[in-house]
Structures are given as structure tokens and as C-alpha cells.
Amino acid sequence: MPDCTEPSKPGNSLSCMEMLQLILDGDATPEQQHAFKAHLDECMPCYKEYNLDVTLKVLIKSKCNGKGAPPELIEKIKSQISQNLPH
Ligand SMILES: [Zn+2]
């Protein structure tokens, strides 16, 4: 029996970034979403990245009425948000 399972790892074999991508794309299962939310409490990089992307999506939606935003605008907003993040 393996003794090196990491309880704080989200999902079974996914890395932080893979899990984050699933969540943001809406492809995660309810179990994965639950595991990831618990993981956010203890993983600051995931927490920051997750909040950055969620904020970005909300901003883009409100600015563009749900239509696709031009990539330049996305980059602009993204850099503005990351400048405002505490380091
Ligand atoms: Zn993480």
C-alpha cells in the first residue's frame, strides 16, 4: 500500500494548474470543484490565479455584454488586475 498520498492535492493525479484550468473551463466534476475549493484555502498561488481569472471573466462580461472581448482588452485588464494584487 502506497504511503505517499498527498491529502491536500486536488483531485487524484492532476496538478494545481490542470485543476485550475478544469474549474475555469467549467469542465470539473462536482467532486473536483469541492476538492479544489478546499485546496484554495491552503494554496496561495492557486487562490491568486483563480481570483484573477474569475475577476477577469466578470469584468469582460460586464464590459462586452457577454460577447467575446478583443485579446488586447483582455491583456490590458489582466495586467491592471495583477498590478493591483498584493504581493
Ligand atoms: Zn494549488
PDB file of the backbone (N, CA, C, O) and the ligand in Angstrom, with CONECT records:
HET     ZN  A 101       1
ATOM      1  N   MET A   1       0.852  -1.206   0.000  1.00  0.00           N
ATOM      2  CA  MET A   1       0.000   0.000   0.000  1.00  0.00           C
ATOM      3  C   MET A   1       0.882   1.247   0.000  1.00  0.00           C
ATOM      4  O   MET A   1       1.778   1.394   0.831  1.00  0.00           O
ATOM      5  N   PRO A   2       0.608   2.138  -0.949  1.00  0.00           N
ATOM      6  CA  PRO A   2       1.448   3.357  -1.000  1.00  0.00           C
ATOM      7  C   PRO A   2       1.186   4.258   0.201  1.00  0.00           C
ATOM      8  O   PRO A   2       0.047   4.390   0.649  1.00  0.00           O
ATOM      9  N   ASP A   3       2.220   4.863   0.708  1.00  0.00           N
ATOM     10  CA  ASP A   3       2.056   5.705   1.893  1.00  0.00           C
ATOM     11  C   ASP A   3       2.355   7.167   1.591  1.00  0.00           C
ATOM     12  O   ASP A   3       2.560   7.961   2.509  1.00  0.00           O
ATOM     13  N   CYS A   4       2.381   7.525   0.315  1.00  0.00           N
ATOM     14  CA  CYS A   4       2.793   8.881  -0.023  1.00  0.00           C
ATOM     15  C   CYS A   4       1.680   9.689  -0.685  1.00  0.00           C
ATOM     16  O   CYS A   4       1.961  10.625  -1.434  1.00  0.00           O
ATOM     17  N   THR A   5       0.421   9.343  -0.420  1.00  0.00           N
ATOM     18  CA  THR A   5      -0.670  10.139  -0.983  1.00  0.00           C
ATOM     19  C   THR A   5      -0.728  11.494  -0.293  1.00  0.00           C
ATOM     20  O   THR A   5      -0.594  11.588   0.927  1.00  0.00           O
ATOM     21  N   GLU A   6      -0.927  12.533  -1.077  1.00  0.00           N
ATOM     22  CA  GLU A   6      -0.992  13.874  -0.518  1.00  0.00           C
ATOM     23  C   GLU A   6      -2.451  14.282  -0.351  1.00  0.00           C
ATOM     24  O   GLU A   6      -3.151  14.500  -1.340  1.00  0.00           O
ATOM     25  N   PRO A   7      -2.906  14.384   0.876  1.00  0.00           N
ATOM     26  CA  PRO A   7      -4.324  14.699   1.097  1.00  0.00           C
ATOM     27  C   PRO A   7      -4.720  16.081   0.593  1.00  0.00           C
ATOM     28  O   PRO A   7      -5.882  16.310   0.257  1.00  0.00           O
ATOM     29  N   SER A   8      -3.756  17.007   0.540  1.00  0.00           N
ATOM     30  CA  SER A   8      -4.121  18.370   0.164  1.00  0.00           C
ATOM     31  C   SER A   8      -4.167  18.560  -1.344  1.00  0.00           C
ATOM     32  O   SER A   8      -4.566  19.618  -1.831  1.00  0.00           O
ATOM     33  N   LYS A   9      -3.759  17.534  -2.080  1.00  0.00           N
ATOM     34  CA  LYS A   9      -3.744  17.655  -3.536  1.00  0.00           C
ATOM     35  C   LYS A   9      -5.161  17.560  -4.095  1.00  0.00           C
ATOM     36  O   LYS A   9      -5.901  16.642  -3.742  1.00  0.00           O
ATOM     37  N   PRO A  10      -5.549  18.500  -4.965  1.00  0.00           N
ATOM     38  CA  PRO A  10      -6.895  18.426  -5.521  1.00  0.00           C
ATOM     39  C   PRO A  10      -7.007  17.290  -6.526  1.00  0.00           C
ATOM     40  O   PRO A  10      -6.083  17.053  -7.304  1.00  0.00           O
ATOM     41  N   GLY A  11      -8.128  16.592  -6.513  1.00  0.00           N
ATOM     42  CA  GLY A  11      -8.319  15.513  -7.465  1.00  0.00           C
ATOM     43  C   GLY A  11      -7.367  14.376  -7.197  1.00  0.00           C
ATOM     44  O   GLY A  11      -6.816  14.283  -6.099  1.00  0.00           O
ATOM     45  N   ASN A  12      -7.158  13.519  -8.150  1.00  0.00           N
ATOM     46  CA  ASN A  12      -6.313  12.350  -7.937  1.00  0.00           C
ATOM     47  C   ASN A  12      -4.907  12.569  -8.457  1.00  0.00           C
ATOM     48  O   ASN A  12      -3.945  12.485  -7.693  1.00  0.00           O
ATOM     49  N   SER A  13      -4.773  12.848  -9.736  1.00  0.00           N
ATOM     50  CA  SER A  13      -3.438  12.938 -10.302  1.00  0.00           C
ATOM     51  C   SER A  13      -3.204  14.275 -11.003  1.00  0.00           C
ATOM     52  O   SER A  13      -2.200  14.450 -11.694  1.00  0.00           O
ATOM     53  N   LEU A  14      -4.127  15.211 -10.824  1.00  0.00           N
ATOM     54  CA  LEU A  14      -3.987  16.482 -11.531  1.00  0.00           C
ATOM     55  C   LEU A  14      -3.108  17.442 -10.743  1.00  0.00           C
ATOM     56  O   LEU A  14      -3.136  17.464  -9.512  1.00  0.00           O
ATOM     57  N   SER A  15      -2.332  18.228 -11.466  1.00  0.00           N
ATOM     58  CA  SER A  15      -1.547  19.266 -10.813  1.00  0.00           C
ATOM     59  C   SER A  15      -2.449  20.466 -10.533  1.00  0.00           C
ATOM     60  O   SER A  15      -3.588  20.526 -10.996  1.00  0.00           O
ATOM     61  N   CYS A  16      -1.916  21.422  -9.764  1.00  0.00           N
ATOM     62  CA  CYS A  16      -2.652  22.640  -9.448  1.00  0.00           C
ATOM     63  C   CYS A  16      -3.181  23.304 -10.710  1.00  0.00           C
ATOM     64  O   CYS A  16      -4.365  23.627 -10.803  1.00  0.00           O
ATOM     65  N   MET A  17      -2.301  23.503 -11.672  1.00  0.00           N
ATOM     66  CA  MET A  17      -2.674  24.266 -12.859  1.00  0.00           C
ATOM     67  C   MET A  17      -3.684  23.525 -13.724  1.00  0.00           C
ATOM     68  O   MET A  17      -4.575  24.131 -14.320  1.00  0.00           O
ATOM     69  N   GLU A  18      -3.531  22.187 -13.786  1.00  0.00           N
ATOM     70  CA  GLU A  18      -4.501  21.404 -14.558  1.00  0.00           C
ATOM     71  C   GLU A  18      -5.882  21.493 -13.924  1.00  0.00           C
ATOM     72  O   GLU A  18      -6.897  21.630 -14.607  1.00  0.00           O
ATOM     73  N   MET A  19      -5.889  21.412 -12.609  1.00  0.00           N
ATOM     74  CA  MET A  19      -7.146  21.504 -11.885  1.00  0.00           C
ATOM     75  C   MET A  19      -7.778  22.883 -12.071  1.00  0.00           C
ATOM     76  O   MET A  19      -8.979  23.001 -12.313  1.00  0.00           O
ATOM     77  N   LEU A  20      -6.963  23.905 -11.955  1.00  0.00           N
ATOM     78  CA  LEU A  20      -7.430  25.278 -12.126  1.00  0.00           C
ATOM     79  C   LEU A  20      -8.080  25.457 -13.501  1.00  0.00           C
ATOM     80  O   LEU A  20      -9.138  26.073 -13.635  1.00  0.00           O
ATOM     81  N   GLN A  21      -7.426  24.909 -14.500  1.00  0.00           N
ATOM     82  CA  GLN A  21      -7.924  25.036 -15.864  1.00  0.00           C
ATOM     83  C   GLN A  21      -9.286  24.362 -16.020  1.00  0.00           C
ATOM     84  O   GLN A  21     -10.188  24.899 -16.664  1.00  0.00           O
ATOM     85  N   LEU A  22      -9.423  23.176 -15.420  1.00  0.00           N
ATOM     86  CA  LEU A  22     -10.701  22.459 -15.475  1.00  0.00           C
ATOM     87  C   LEU A  22     -11.813  23.287 -14.848  1.00  0.00           C
ATOM     88  O   LEU A  22     -12.910  23.394 -15.394  1.00  0.00           O
ATOM     89  N   ILE A  23     -11.512  23.868 -13.698  1.00  0.00           N
ATOM     90  CA  ILE A  23     -12.507  24.655 -12.973  1.00  0.00           C
ATOM     91  C   ILE A  23     -12.914  25.868 -13.809  1.00  0.00           C
ATOM     92  O   ILE A  23     -14.100  26.156 -13.968  1.00  0.00           O
ATOM     93  N   LEU A  24     -11.923  26.569 -14.337  1.00  0.00           N
ATOM     94  CA  LEU A  24     -12.195  27.795 -15.076  1.00  0.00           C
ATOM     95  C   LEU A  24     -12.924  27.509 -16.391  1.00  0.00           C
ATOM     96  O   LEU A  24     -13.716  28.325 -16.863  1.00  0.00           O
ATOM     97  N   ASP A  25     -12.649  26.350 -16.969  1.00  0.00           N
ATOM     98  CA  ASP A  25     -13.344  25.983 -18.201  1.00  0.00           C
ATOM     99  C   ASP A  25     -14.728  25.418 -17.932  1.00  0.00           C
ATOM    100  O   ASP A  25     -15.517  25.221 -18.857  1.00  0.00           O
ATOM    101  N   GLY A  26     -15.024  25.156 -16.658  1.00  0.00           N
ATOM    102  CA  GLY A  26     -16.312  24.572 -16.322  1.00  0.00           C
ATOM    103  C   GLY A  26     -16.377  23.086 -16.603  1.00  0.00           C
ATOM    104  O   GLY A  26     -17.467  22.521 -16.692  1.00  0.00           O
ATOM    105  N   ASP A  27     -15.224  22.440 -16.745  1.00  0.00           N
ATOM    106  CA  ASP A  27     -15.187  21.015 -17.063  1.00  0.00           C
ATOM    107  C   ASP A  27     -15.007  20.128 -15.835  1.00  0.00           C
ATOM    108  O   ASP A  27     -14.997  18.903 -15.953  1.00  0.00           O
ATOM    109  N   ALA A  28     -14.865  20.730 -14.667  1.00  0.00           N
ATOM    110  CA  ALA A  28     -14.595  19.935 -13.471  1.00  0.00           C
ATOM    111  C   ALA A  28     -15.872  19.256 -12.979  1.00  0.00           C
ATOM    112  O   ALA A  28     -16.970  19.794 -13.122  1.00  0.00           O
ATOM    113  N   THR A  29     -15.711  18.078 -12.402  1.00  0.00           N
ATOM    114  CA  THR A  29     -16.845  17.393 -11.779  1.00  0.00           C
ATOM    115  C   THR A  29     -17.146  18.075 -10.447  1.00  0.00           C
ATOM    116  O   THR A  29     -16.300  18.796  -9.919  1.00  0.00           O
ATOM    117  N   PRO A  30     -18.351  17.853  -9.894  1.00  0.00           N
ATOM    118  CA  PRO A  30     -18.659  18.434  -8.569  1.00  0.00           C
ATOM    119  C   PRO A  30     -17.641  18.032  -7.509  1.00  0.00           C
ATOM    120  O   PRO A  30     -17.312  18.828  -6.630  1.00  0.00           O
ATOM    121  N   GLU A  31     -17.142  16.803  -7.587  1.00  0.00           N
ATOM    122  CA  GLU A  31     -16.125  16.348  -6.631  1.00  0.00           C
ATOM    123  C   GLU A  31     -14.844  17.159  -6.797  1.00  0.00           C
ATOM    124  O   GLU A  31     -14.223  17.562  -5.813  1.00  0.00           O
ATOM    125  N   GLN A  32     -14.459  17.392  -8.029  1.00  0.00           N
ATOM    126  CA  GLN A  32     -13.242  18.169  -8.295  1.00  0.00           C
ATOM    127  C   GLN A  32     -13.415  19.613  -7.842  1.00  0.00           C
ATOM    128  O   GLN A  32     -12.492  20.214  -7.293  1.00  0.00           O
ATOM    129  N   GLN A  33     -14.603  20.167  -8.076  1.00  0.00           N
ATOM    130  CA  GLN A  33     -14.851  21.542  -7.637  1.00  0.00           C
ATOM    131  C   GLN A  33     -14.743  21.647  -6.120  1.00  0.00           C
ATOM    132  O   GLN A  33     -14.172  22.595  -5.581  1.00  0.00           O
ATOM    133  N   HIS A  34     -15.305  20.650  -5.452  1.00  0.00           N
ATOM    134  CA  HIS A  34     -15.266  20.641  -3.992  1.00  0.00           C
ATOM    135  C   HIS A  34     -13.828  20.522  -3.498  1.00  0.00           C
ATOM    136  O   HIS A  34     -13.410  21.245  -2.594  1.00  0.00           O
ATOM    137  N   ALA A  35     -13.083  19.613  -4.096  1.00  0.00           N
ATOM    138  CA  ALA A  35     -11.693  19.406  -3.691  1.00  0.00           C
ATOM    139  C   ALA A  35     -10.871  20.665  -3.961  1.00  0.00           C
ATOM    140  O   ALA A  35      -9.998  21.029  -3.173  1.00  0.00           O
ATOM    141  N   PHE A  36     -11.158  21.315  -5.069  1.00  0.00           N
ATOM    142  CA  PHE A  36     -10.383  22.489  -5.408  1.00  0.00           C
ATOM    143  C   PHE A  36     -10.669  23.644  -4.455  1.00  0.00           C
ATOM    144  O   PHE A  36      -9.760  24.383  -4.078  1.00  0.00           O
ATOM    145  N   LYS A  37     -11.953  23.800  -4.061  1.00  0.00           N
ATOM    146  CA  LYS A  37     -12.289  24.873  -3.124  1.00  0.00           C
ATOM    147  C   LYS A  37     -11.553  24.691  -1.810  1.00  0.00           C
ATOM    148  O   LYS A  37     -11.060  25.657  -1.226  1.00  0.00           O
ATOM    149  N   ALA A  38     -11.479  23.442  -1.343  1.00  0.00           N
ATOM    150  CA  ALA A  38     -10.743  23.163  -0.107  1.00  0.00           C
ATOM    151  C   ALA A  38      -9.259  23.456  -0.313  1.00  0.00           C
ATOM    152  O   ALA A  38      -8.583  23.974   0.576  1.00  0.00           O
ATOM    153  N   HIS A  39      -8.771  23.114  -1.497  1.00  0.00           N
ATOM    154  CA  HIS A  39      -7.360  23.315  -1.821  1.00  0.00           C
ATOM    155  C   HIS A  39      -7.001  24.800  -1.845  1.00  0.00           C
ATOM    156  O   HIS A  39      -5.893  25.176  -1.460  1.00  0.00           O
ATOM    157  N   LEU A  40      -7.935  25.650  -2.296  1.00  0.00           N
ATOM    158  CA  LEU A  40      -7.671  27.094  -2.386  1.00  0.00           C
ATOM    159  C   LEU A  40      -7.299  27.693  -1.032  1.00  0.00           C
ATOM    160  O   LEU A  40      -6.528  28.650  -0.956  1.00  0.00           O
ATOM    161  N   ASP A  41      -7.856  27.119   0.032  1.00  0.00           N
ATOM    162  CA  ASP A  41      -7.579  27.654   1.368  1.00  0.00           C
ATOM    163  C   ASP A  41      -6.122  27.502   1.765  1.00  0.00           C
ATOM    164  O   ASP A  41      -5.621  28.252   2.602  1.00  0.00           O
ATOM    165  N   GLU A  42      -5.442  26.535   1.168  1.00  0.00           N
ATOM    166  CA  GLU A  42      -4.071  26.282   1.603  1.00  0.00           C
ATOM    167  C   GLU A  42      -3.042  26.484   0.505  1.00  0.00           C
ATOM    168  O   GLU A  42      -1.849  26.276   0.727  1.00  0.00           O
ATOM    169  N   CYS A  43      -3.491  26.888  -0.678  1.00  0.00           N
ATOM    170  CA  CYS A  43      -2.542  27.070  -1.774  1.00  0.00           C
ATOM    171  C   CYS A  43      -2.676  28.479  -2.329  1.00  0.00           C
ATOM    172  O   CYS A  43      -3.575  28.750  -3.125  1.00  0.00           O
ATOM    173  N   MET A  44      -1.787  29.380  -1.915  1.00  0.00           N
ATOM    174  CA  MET A  44      -1.885  30.788  -2.290  1.00  0.00           C
ATOM    175  C   MET A  44      -1.749  31.024  -3.799  1.00  0.00           C
ATOM    176  O   MET A  44      -2.499  31.832  -4.347  1.00  0.00           O
ATOM    177  N   PRO A  45      -0.819  30.347  -4.494  1.00  0.00           N
ATOM    178  CA  PRO A  45      -0.729  30.551  -5.953  1.00  0.00           C
ATOM    179  C   PRO A  45      -2.042  30.232  -6.663  1.00  0.00           C
ATOM    180  O   PRO A  45      -2.466  30.976  -7.548  1.00  0.00           O
ATOM    181  N   CYS A  46      -2.683  29.134  -6.281  1.00  0.00           N
ATOM    182  CA  CYS A  46      -3.966  28.776  -6.884  1.00  0.00           C
ATOM    183  C   CYS A  46      -5.013  29.826  -6.558  1.00  0.00           C
ATOM    184  O   CYS A  46      -5.789  30.229  -7.424  1.00  0.00           O
ATOM    185  N   TYR A  47      -5.032  30.263  -5.317  1.00  0.00           N
ATOM    186  CA  TYR A  47      -6.015  31.227  -4.865  1.00  0.00           C
ATOM    187  C   TYR A  47      -5.916  32.523  -5.671  1.00  0.00           C
ATOM    188  O   TYR A  47      -6.924  33.065  -6.125  1.00  0.00           O
ATOM    189  N   LYS A  48      -4.684  33.010  -5.842  1.00  0.00           N
ATOM    190  CA  LYS A  48      -4.476  34.246  -6.594  1.00  0.00           C
ATOM    191  C   LYS A  48      -4.873  34.080  -8.047  1.00  0.00           C
ATOM    192  O   LYS A  48      -5.576  34.917  -8.613  1.00  0.00           O
ATOM    193  N   GLU A  49      -4.414  32.987  -8.645  1.00  0.00           N
ATOM    194  CA  GLU A  49      -4.689  32.749 -10.055  1.00  0.00           C
ATOM    195  C   GLU A  49      -6.195  32.593 -10.296  1.00  0.00           C
ATOM    196  O   GLU A  49      -6.740  33.110 -11.271  1.00  0.00           O
ATOM    197  N   TYR A  50      -6.834  31.883  -9.405  1.00  0.00           N
ATOM    198  CA  TYR A  50      -8.262  31.652  -9.528  1.00  0.00           C
ATOM    199  C   TYR A  50      -9.028  32.972  -9.451  1.00  0.00           C
ATOM    200  O   TYR A  50      -9.899  33.238 -10.278  1.00  0.00           O
ATOM    201  N   ASN A  51      -8.702  33.792  -8.462  1.00  0.00           N
ATOM    202  CA  ASN A  51      -9.398  35.064  -8.293  1.00  0.00           C
ATOM    203  C   ASN A  51      -9.126  36.005  -9.448  1.00  0.00           C
ATOM    204  O   ASN A  51     -10.012  36.747  -9.874  1.00  0.00           O
ATOM    205  N   LEU A  52      -7.914  35.978  -9.953  1.00  0.00           N
ATOM    206  CA  LEU A  52      -7.560  36.804 -11.101  1.00  0.00           C
ATOM    207  C   LEU A  52      -8.440  36.451 -12.294  1.00  0.00           C
ATOM    208  O   LEU A  52      -8.998  37.331 -12.949  1.00  0.00           O
ATOM    209  N   ASP A  53      -8.555  35.178 -12.562  1.00  0.00           N
ATOM    210  CA  ASP A  53      -9.325  34.748 -13.720  1.00  0.00           C
ATOM    211  C   ASP A  53     -10.812  34.988 -13.566  1.00  0.00           C
ATOM    212  O   ASP A  53     -11.482  35.387 -14.518  1.00  0.00           O
ATOM    213  N   VAL A  54     -11.333  34.750 -12.370  1.00  0.00           N
ATOM    214  CA  VAL A  54     -12.754  34.976 -12.133  1.00  0.00           C
ATOM    215  C   VAL A  54     -13.070  36.459 -12.270  1.00  0.00           C
ATOM    216  O   VAL A  54     -14.057  36.829 -12.906  1.00  0.00           O
ATOM    217  N   THR A  55     -12.241  37.304 -11.678  1.00  0.00           N
ATOM    218  CA  THR A  55     -12.446  38.745 -11.770  1.00  0.00           C
ATOM    219  C   THR A  55     -12.407  39.192 -13.217  1.00  0.00           C
ATOM    220  O   THR A  55     -13.217  40.006 -13.659  1.00  0.00           O
ATOM    221  N   LEU A  56     -11.453  38.645 -13.940  1.00  0.00           N
ATOM    222  CA  LEU A  56     -11.287  38.976 -15.348  1.00  0.00           C
ATOM    223  C   LEU A  56     -12.532  38.615 -16.145  1.00  0.00           C
ATOM    224  O   LEU A  56     -12.999  39.404 -16.966  1.00  0.00           O
ATOM    225  N   LYS A  57     -13.066  37.427 -15.904  1.00  0.00           N
ATOM    226  CA  LYS A  57     -14.235  36.979 -16.645  1.00  0.00           C
ATOM    227  C   LYS A  57     -15.440  37.868 -16.373  1.00  0.00           C
ATOM    228  O   LYS A  57     -16.193  38.203 -17.287  1.00  0.00           O
ATOM    229  N   VAL A  58     -15.616  38.245 -15.117  1.00  0.00           N
ATOM    230  CA  VAL A  58     -16.740  39.104 -14.752  1.00  0.00           C
ATOM    231  C   VAL A  58     -16.592  40.467 -15.421  1.00  0.00           C
ATOM    232  O   VAL A  58     -17.555  41.016 -15.956  1.00  0.00           O
ATOM    233  N   LEU A  59     -15.369  41.004 -15.382  1.00  0.00           N
ATOM    234  CA  LEU A  59     -15.104  42.308 -15.998  1.00  0.00           C
ATOM    235  C   LEU A  59     -15.394  42.279 -17.493  1.00  0.00           C
ATOM    236  O   LEU A  59     -16.047  43.173 -18.030  1.00  0.00           O
ATOM    237  N   ILE A  60     -14.903  41.252 -18.147  1.00  0.00           N
ATOM    238  CA  ILE A  60     -15.068  41.149 -19.593  1.00  0.00           C
ATOM    239  C   ILE A  60     -16.545  41.025 -19.938  1.00  0.00           C
ATOM    240  O   ILE A  60     -17.026  41.627 -20.898  1.00  0.00           O
ATOM    241  N   LYS A  61     -17.242  40.251 -19.155  1.00  0.00           N
ATOM    242  CA  LYS A  61     -18.671  40.063 -19.403  1.00  0.00           C
ATOM    243  C   LYS A  61     -19.409  41.380 -19.263  1.00  0.00           C
ATOM    244  O   LYS A  61     -20.250  41.718 -20.095  1.00  0.00           O
ATOM    245  N   SER A  62     -19.094  42.128 -18.206  1.00  0.00           N
ATOM    246  CA  SER A  62     -19.829  43.366 -17.976  1.00  0.00           C
ATOM    247  C   SER A  62     -19.436  44.432 -18.990  1.00  0.00           C
ATOM    248  O   SER A  62     -20.258  45.272 -19.356  1.00  0.00           O
ATOM    249  N   LYS A  63     -18.180  44.405 -19.448  1.00  0.00           N
ATOM    250  CA  LYS A  63     -17.747  45.409 -20.414  1.00  0.00           C
ATOM    251  C   LYS A  63     -18.234  45.103 -21.820  1.00  0.00           C
ATOM    252  O   LYS A  63     -18.467  46.019 -22.609  1.00  0.00           O
ATOM    253  N   CYS A  64     -18.386  43.847 -22.134  1.00  0.00           N
ATOM    254  CA  CYS A  64     -18.673  43.471 -23.517  1.00  0.00           C
ATOM    255  C   CYS A  64     -20.046  42.840 -23.693  1.00  0.00           C
ATOM    256  O   CYS A  64     -20.332  42.275 -24.749  1.00  0.00           O
ATOM    257  N   ASN A  65     -20.885  42.924 -22.694  1.00  0.00           N
ATOM    258  CA  ASN A  65     -22.242  42.386 -22.788  1.00  0.00           C
ATOM    259  C   ASN A  65     -22.250  40.914 -23.184  1.00  0.00           C
ATOM    260  O   ASN A  65     -23.116  40.472 -23.939  1.00  0.00           O
ATOM    261  N   GLY A  66     -21.290  40.167 -22.677  1.00  0.00           N
ATOM    262  CA  GLY A  66     -21.279  38.732 -22.930  1.00  0.00           C
ATOM    263  C   GLY A  66     -20.666  38.345 -24.252  1.00  0.00           C
ATOM    264  O   GLY A  66     -20.458  37.159 -24.510  1.00  0.00           O
ATOM    265  N   LYS A  67     -20.366  39.325 -25.107  1.00  0.00           N
ATOM    266  CA  LYS A  67     -19.701  38.979 -26.365  1.00  0.00           C
ATOM    267  C   LYS A  67     -18.209  38.776 -26.115  1.00  0.00           C
ATOM    268  O   LYS A  67     -17.684  39.204 -25.087  1.00  0.00           O
ATOM    269  N   GLY A  68     -17.552  38.147 -27.025  1.00  0.00           N
ATOM    270  CA  GLY A  68     -16.123  37.920 -26.877  1.00  0.00           C
ATOM    271  C   GLY A  68     -15.368  39.237 -26.848  1.00  0.00           C
ATOM    272  O   GLY A  68     -15.619  40.130 -27.657  1.00  0.00           O
ATOM    273  N   ALA A  69     -14.442  39.347 -25.908  1.00  0.00           N
ATOM    274  CA  ALA A  69     -13.652  40.566 -25.813  1.00  0.00           C
ATOM    275  C   ALA A  69     -12.425  40.449 -26.700  1.00  0.00           C
ATOM    276  O   ALA A  69     -11.881  39.356 -26.862  1.00  0.00           O
ATOM    277  N   PRO A  70     -11.979  41.561 -27.279  1.00  0.00           N
ATOM    278  CA  PRO A  70     -10.736  41.527 -28.060  1.00  0.00           C
ATOM    279  C   PRO A  70      -9.548  41.186 -27.170  1.00  0.00           C
ATOM    280  O   PRO A  70      -9.496  41.620 -26.019  1.00  0.00           O
ATOM    281  N   PRO A  71      -8.585  40.406 -27.691  1.00  0.00           N
ATOM    282  CA  PRO A  71      -7.436  39.958 -26.892  1.00  0.00           C
ATOM    283  C   PRO A  71      -6.671  41.116 -26.271  1.00  0.00           C
ATOM    284  O   PRO A  71      -6.147  40.984 -25.164  1.00  0.00           O
ATOM    285  N   GLU A  72      -6.596  42.255 -26.968  1.00  0.00           N
ATOM    286  CA  GLU A  72      -5.868  43.400 -26.412  1.00  0.00           C
ATOM    287  C   GLU A  72      -6.519  43.860 -25.119  1.00  0.00           C
ATOM    288  O   GLU A  72      -5.838  44.205 -24.154  1.00  0.00           O
ATOM    289  N   LEU A  73      -7.854  43.862 -25.112  1.00  0.00           N
ATOM    290  CA  LEU A  73      -8.582  44.297 -23.927  1.00  0.00           C
ATOM    291  C   LEU A  73      -8.348  43.332 -22.772  1.00  0.00           C
ATOM    292  O   LEU A  73      -8.155  43.743 -21.628  1.00  0.00           O
ATOM    293  N   ILE A  74      -8.370  42.041 -23.093  1.00  0.00           N
ATOM    294  CA  ILE A  74      -8.143  41.034 -22.059  1.00  0.00           C
ATOM    295  C   ILE A  74      -6.769  41.225 -21.424  1.00  0.00           C
ATOM    296  O   ILE A  74      -6.631  41.192 -20.201  1.00  0.00           O
ATOM    297  N   GLU A  75      -5.746  41.426 -22.271  1.00  0.00           N
ATOM    298  CA  GLU A  75      -4.393  41.628 -21.760  1.00  0.00           C
ATOM    299  C   GLU A  75      -4.314  42.882 -20.905  1.00  0.00           C
ATOM    300  O   GLU A  75      -3.646  42.897 -19.871  1.00  0.00           O
ATOM    301  N   LYS A  76      -4.996  43.932 -21.339  1.00  0.00           N
ATOM    302  CA  LYS A  76      -4.980  45.198 -20.616  1.00  0.00           C
ATOM    303  C   LYS A  76      -5.576  45.021 -19.222  1.00  0.00           C
ATOM    304  O   LYS A  76      -5.000  45.443 -18.220  1.00  0.00           O
ATOM    305  N   ILE A  77      -6.738  44.390 -19.190  1.00  0.00           N
ATOM    306  CA  ILE A  77      -7.405  44.177 -17.902  1.00  0.00           C
ATOM    307  C   ILE A  77      -6.555  43.280 -17.018  1.00  0.00           C
ATOM    308  O   ILE A  77      -6.412  43.520 -15.819  1.00  0.00           O
ATOM    309  N   LYS A  78      -5.994  42.245 -17.626  1.00  0.00           N
ATOM    310  CA  LYS A  78      -5.206  41.284 -16.862  1.00  0.00           C
ATOM    311  C   LYS A  78      -4.016  41.962 -16.191  1.00  0.00           C
ATOM    312  O   LYS A  78      -3.730  41.702 -15.022  1.00  0.00           O
ATOM    313  N   SER A  79      -3.324  42.828 -16.924  1.00  0.00           N
ATOM    314  CA  SER A  79      -2.160  43.478 -16.332  1.00  0.00           C
ATOM    315  C   SER A  79      -2.591  44.478 -15.263  1.00  0.00           C
ATOM    316  O   SER A  79      -1.892  44.676 -14.269  1.00  0.00           O
ATOM    317  N   GLN A  80      -3.755  45.109 -15.475  1.00  0.00           N
ATOM    318  CA  GLN A  80      -4.255  46.035 -14.452  1.00  0.00           C
ATOM    319  C   GLN A  80      -4.553  45.295 -13.160  1.00  0.00           C
ATOM    320  O   GLN A  80      -4.210  45.756 -12.071  1.00  0.00           O
ATOM    321  N   ILE A  81      -5.199  44.136 -13.292  1.00  0.00           N
ATOM    322  CA  ILE A  81      -5.552  43.376 -12.095  1.00  0.00           C
ATOM    323  C   ILE A  81      -4.300  42.884 -11.386  1.00  0.00           C
ATOM    324  O   ILE A  81      -4.211  42.969 -10.161  1.00  0.00           O
ATOM    325  N   SER A  82      -3.327  42.370 -12.141  1.00  0.00           N
ATOM    326  CA  SER A  82      -2.162  41.819 -11.463  1.00  0.00           C
ATOM    327  C   SER A  82      -1.344  42.914 -10.791  1.00  0.00           C
ATOM    328  O   SER A  82      -0.655  42.654  -9.804  1.00  0.00           O
ATOM    329  N   GLN A  83      -1.411  44.127 -11.309  1.00  0.00           N
ATOM    330  CA  GLN A  83      -0.723  45.231 -10.635  1.00  0.00           C
ATOM    331  C   GLN A  83      -1.392  45.561  -9.316  1.00  0.00           C
ATOM    332  O   GLN A  83      -0.740  45.998  -8.368  1.00  0.00           O
ATOM    333  N   ASN A  84      -2.715  45.346  -9.261  1.00  0.00           N
ATOM    334  CA  ASN A  84      -3.441  45.673  -8.042  1.00  0.00           C
ATOM    335  C   ASN A  84      -3.382  44.576  -7.000  1.00  0.00           C
ATOM    336  O   ASN A  84      -3.788  44.787  -5.857  1.00  0.00           O
ATOM    337  N   LEU A  85      -2.886  43.413  -7.373  1.00  0.00           N
ATOM    338  CA  LEU A  85      -2.814  42.308  -6.416  1.00  0.00           C
ATOM    339  C   LEU A  85      -1.699  42.551  -5.411  1.00  0.00           C
ATOM    340  O   LEU A  85      -0.603  42.977  -5.778  1.00  0.00           O
ATOM    341  N   PRO A  86      -1.979  42.280  -4.157  1.00  0.00           N
ATOM    342  CA  PRO A  86      -0.895  42.375  -3.152  1.00  0.00           C
ATOM    343  C   PRO A  86       0.134  41.279  -3.380  1.00  0.00           C
ATOM    344  O   PRO A  86      -0.216  40.138  -3.681  1.00  0.00           O
ATOM    345  N   HIS A  87       1.385  41.630  -3.235  1.00  0.00           N
ATOM    346  CA  HIS A  87       2.422  40.629  -3.465  1.00  0.00           C
ATOM    347  C   HIS A  87       3.056  40.169  -2.160  1.00  0.00           C
ATOM    348  O   HIS A  87       3.952  39.325  -2.172  1.00  0.00           O
TER     349      HIS A  87
HETATM  350 ZN    ZN A 101      -2.544  24.731  -5.757  1.00  0.00          ZN2+
END
